[in-house]
Amino acid sequence: MIIKTKAVPRPSRKFSSSTQKSQDGDEILTKELIRKYIAYSKRAIHPKLDEEARNRIVAFYVDTRKKGGEYSDSVSITARSLEAVARMAEASARIRLSEVANIDDVERAIRLTRTWRNELMGENFDMTTIESGRKASARNHERMLIDTIRDLESRSSEKIKYANRIDIYNEMQNHGVDRGKVDDMIEKMVRDGTLMLPKGYDTIQTLR
């Protein structure tokens, strides 16, 4: 039964089949059939990685890990990411209604992983930035600041060891970090308990 309209003829909802035809004559799966397909695959199909697939995931992890990141604490990939690749490969197999996730499923998962990593952060992907919410360059500057303060403390002749702010400015400027940035970092570290101001604004002391 066909209900005709002035626009494009459409089959009646009551009599529509599980597939429809596009204007080019190709079959189109209905939403209802897709929902049933997905529900069945989730309920009945539980894929496991075969040995070749597992080895490929490990190789991908090791290769990515070796590349490292731009900074010393940059982590290019974590064990959690490894598990995500495995889950995607299993999902790929499930779509095929297969109980075995093979090398093709893993390659598909790896392509997806590389795509989103590249779109998110480019070639210098850093999981530490994602998990901490702080870019590697910012973490590097903070470590540099702490090291600078500790070095100045070690050279202090005072009974209570601290660094003078002006000396910190001078040292950090040698590393390309301006005063405004130094002040922002000091303020943040005072708030989180990493630094304190033992004798007021111009004196800085490490606490950790």
C-alpha positions in Angstrom: 0.0 0.0 0.0 1.5 3.4 -1.0 0.3 6.7 0.3 1.0 9.4 -2.4 1.7 13.0 -1.5 2.6 15.9 -3.6 6.2 15.5 -2.6 8.0 12.2 -2.7 5.9 9.0 -2.5 6.5 7.2 0.8 5.4 3.8 2.0 2.7 3.6 4.7 4.3 3.2 8.2 2.0 0.2 8.8 3.2 -1.7 5.8 6.9 -0.6 5.6 9.3 -3.4 5.4 12.7 -3.8 7.2 14.4 -2.2 4.2 13.5 0.7 2.0 14.8 1.9 -1.4 16.7 5.1 -2.0 16.2 7.2 -5.0 19.2 5.4 -6.6 17.6 2.0 -5.9 19.9 1.1 -3.1 18.4 -0.7 -0.1 18.3 1.4 3.1 18.0 -0.3 6.5 15.2 1.1 8.7 15.9 2.5 12.1 13.9 -0.2 13.7 15.9 -2.9 12.1 19.2 -1.2 13.1 18.0 -1.0 16.7 17.1 -4.7 16.7 20.4 -5.5 15.1 22.4 -3.6 17.7 20.3 -4.9 20.6 20.9 -8.5 19.4 24.6 -8.0 18.9 25.0 -6.6 22.5 23.0 -9.4 24.0 24.2 -12.4 22.1 27.7 -11.6 20.7 30.7 -11.4 23.1 33.9 -11.3 21.0 37.4 -12.2 22.2 40.6 -11.0 20.7 42.6 -13.7 18.8 46.3 -14.0 19.4 47.3 -12.0 16.3 45.0 -9.2 17.3 46.4 -9.1 20.8 49.9 -9.0 19.5 49.1 -6.1 17.2 47.6 -4.1 20.0 50.7 -4.6 22.1 52.9 -3.6 19.2 50.9 -0.4 18.7 51.2 0.4 22.4 55.0 -0.2 22.5 55.6 1.8 19.3 53.5 4.7 20.5 55.1 4.7 23.9 58.6 4.8 22.4 57.8 7.9 20.5 57.3 9.7 23.9 56.3 13.3 24.1 57.8 16.8 23.8 58.6 17.0 27.6 60.1 14.6 30.1 56.7 13.9 31.8 54.7 13.6 28.6 53.0 10.3 28.3 52.0 9.5 24.7 49.7 6.5 25.6 48.5 4.8 28.8 47.4 1.3 29.7 43.8 2.7 29.7 44.2 3.7 26.1 45.4 0.2 25.3 42.2 -1.2 26.8 40.1 1.3 24.8 41.7 0.0 21.5 40.8 -3.6 22.6 37.2 -2.6 23.3 36.8 -0.9 20.0 38.2 -3.9 18.2 35.7 -6.1 20.0 32.9 -3.7 19.1 34.0 -4.0 15.4 33.7 -7.7 15.6 30.3 -7.5 17.3 29.0 -5.4 14.4 29.9 -8.4 12.2 28.2 -10.7 14.6 31.5 -12.5 15.1 32.7 -14.1 18.3 36.3 -13.4 17.3 38.0 -10.0 17.1 40.7 -10.3 14.5 43.6 -8.3 13.0 41.2 -6.3 10.7 39.1 -5.2 13.7 42.2 -4.1 15.6 43.5 -2.1 12.6 40.2 -0.4 12.4 40.4 0.5 16.1 43.9 1.8 15.7 42.9 4.0 12.8 40.1 5.5 14.8 42.4 6.0 17.8 45.1 7.7 15.6 42.4 9.9 14.0 41.0 11.3 17.3 44.4 11.7 18.9 45.7 13.7 15.9 42.5 15.9 15.7 42.7 16.6 19.4 46.4 17.4 19.9 48.3 16.7 16.7 51.5 14.7 16.6 52.7 15.7 20.1 49.9 13.8 21.9 50.2 14.0 25.7 47.9 11.9 27.9 49.3 13.8 31.0 47.8 17.0 29.6 44.4 15.4 29.2 44.4 13.8 32.6 45.8 16.8 34.5 44.2 19.6 32.5 47.6 21.3 32.3 49.7 21.6 29.2 53.2 20.1 29.3 54.8 23.5 28.8 53.0 24.8 31.9 54.1 21.8 33.9 57.7 22.3 32.7 57.7 26.0 33.7 56.4 25.1 37.2 59.1 22.5 37.7 61.7 25.0 36.6 60.3 27.5 39.1 60.5 25.1 42.0 64.0 24.1 41.0 65.0 27.7 40.8 63.6 28.5 44.2 65.2 25.5 45.8 68.6 26.5 44.3 68.3 30.0 45.7 67.2 28.6 49.1 70.3 26.5 49.2 72.5 29.6 48.7 70.6 31.7 51.2 72.6 32.8 54.3 69.4 33.3 56.3 68.5 30.9 59.2 65.1 30.4 57.5 65.9 29.5 53.9 63.9 31.4 51.3 64.4 33.0 47.9 63.9 36.7 47.0 61.4 37.3 44.3 63.7 39.6 42.4 66.3 36.8 42.2 63.6 34.4 41.0 62.6 36.9 38.3 66.2 37.1 37.1 66.8 33.4 37.0 63.5 32.6 35.3 64.0 35.4 32.7 67.2 33.5 31.6 64.8 30.6 30.7 62.5 32.9 28.8 59.8 33.1 31.4 58.6 36.7 32.1 57.7 38.3 35.5 54.0 38.1 34.9 54.1 34.4 34.3 56.3 33.9 37.4 53.9 35.9 39.5 51.0 33.8 38.3 52.8 30.5 39.0 53.8 31.7 42.5 50.3 32.8 43.3 48.9 29.4 42.2 51.5 27.4 44.1 50.9 29.5 47.3 47.2 28.6 47.0 47.8 24.9 46.5 50.3 24.7 49.4 53.5 24.2 47.3 55.0 27.6 48.2 54.6 30.1 51.0 55.7 33.7 51.6 57.5 33.6 54.9 58.3 37.3 55.2 55.8 38.8 52.9 55.4 39.3 49.1 59.1 39.5 48.2 60.2 36.2 49.9 59.3 32.7 48.6 59.8 29.4 50.3 59.1 25.8 49.1 57.0 23.6 51.3 57.3 20.3 49.4 
